[in-house]
C-alpha cells in the first residue's frame, strides 16, 4: 500500500471555502481515480494568526505503486489546475509519496 500525503497552506480568508471545496469536490474527484482506497482530511485547529495561512493535510491510501504512478501521470495535473483556477494565489501545496506503509490497528 502507498500513502500519498498532500499538505496545503491556505490563506485565512479562503480557508472555510477551501475546506468545503476539499470536502465536497476535490477529494471525491481524487477518490474516483482507480486505486485510491481512502482519504483522511486533517484540519489543524488553532495556530498563530500571524502565520501566512492555515494548514490542511489530506492522507490518501492507494492500492500500489502502479496506481499512484498512473494518478501522477494521467490525473494529477488536471485536478490541480481546477484548484488553482478556483483559488488563484490563495494556497500552496506540496506532496509526498510513501511507498512502504505498514498499518497497525488496536486489538
C-alpha positions in Angstrom: 0.0 0.0 0.0 1.1 3.5 -0.8 0.5 6.6 1.3 0.1 9.9 -0.6 0.2 13.0 1.6 -0.9 16.4 0.4 -0.1 19.4 2.6 -1.8 22.7 2.0 -1.3 26.1 3.4 -4.4 28.2 2.7 -4.9 31.9 3.3 -7.0 32.7 6.3 -9.7 34.4 4.2 -10.1 31.5 1.8 -9.8 28.7 4.4 -13.5 28.0 5.1 -14.4 27.9 1.4 -11.3 25.8 0.6 -12.2 23.2 3.2 -15.7 22.9 1.7 -14.1 22.5 -1.7 -11.9 19.7 -0.5 -14.8 18.0 1.3 -17.4 18.3 -1.4 -15.5 18.2 -4.6 -11.7 17.7 -4.8 -11.3 14.7 -2.5 -14.2 13.0 -4.2 -12.6 13.6 -7.6 -9.3 12.1 -6.4 -11.1 9.1 -4.8 -12.7 8.4 -8.2 -9.3 7.6 -9.7 -8.6 3.9 -9.9 -6.6 2.5 -7.0 -7.5 5.2 -4.4 -8.8 3.4 -1.3 -9.4 6.0 1.3 -8.7 9.6 2.3 -8.4 11.4 5.7 -8.9 15.1 5.7 -6.9 16.5 8.6 -7.7 20.1 9.8 -5.4 21.8 12.2 -7.1 23.6 15.0 -5.7 26.8 16.4 -2.3 28.1 15.1 -0.8 31.5 15.1 -3.0 34.1 13.4 0.1 35.9 12.2 1.2 33.0 10.1 0.7 33.2 6.4 -2.1 30.7 6.4 -3.9 27.7 7.9 -2.6 24.2 7.3 -4.6 21.2 6.0 -3.4 17.7 5.3 -5.0 15.0 3.2 -3.8 11.5 3.6 -4.7 9.1 0.8 -4.2 5.4 0.8 -3.5 4.0 -2.7 -3.5 0.3 -3.7 0.0 0.2 -5.0 2.9 2.0 -6.8 1.4 1.4 -10.3 -1.8 3.2 -9.3 0.0 6.2 -7.8 2.2 6.5 -10.9 -0.9 6.4 -13.1 -2.5 9.1 -11.0 0.5 11.4 -11.2 0.9 10.9 -15.0 -2.8 10.9 -16.0 -4.9 12.7 -13.5 -3.0 14.9 -11.0 -2.3 18.0 -13.2 -6.0 18.3 -14.3 -7.2 18.1 -10.7 -4.5 20.6 -9.5 -5.5 23.1 -12.3 -9.1 23.0 -11.1 -7.9 24.1 -7.6 -5.7 26.8 -9.0 -8.5 28.2 -11.1 -10.9 28.2 -8.2 -8.5 29.7 -5.6 -5.7 31.6 -7.5 -3.0 32.7 -5.2 -4.9 31.6 -2.1 -3.0 28.4 -1.3 0.2 26.5 -1.7 0.7 22.7 -1.6 3.3 20.1 -1.6 3.0 16.3 -1.9 4.8 13.2 -0.7 4.6 9.6 -1.8 5.5 7.0 0.8 5.8 3.6 -0.9 6.1 1.4 2.1 3.3 1.8 4.6 2.8 -0.6 7.5 -0.6 -0.2 9.2 -1.1 -1.1 12.8 -4.6 -1.4 14.4 -5.6 -1.7 18.1 -6.7 -5.0 19.3 
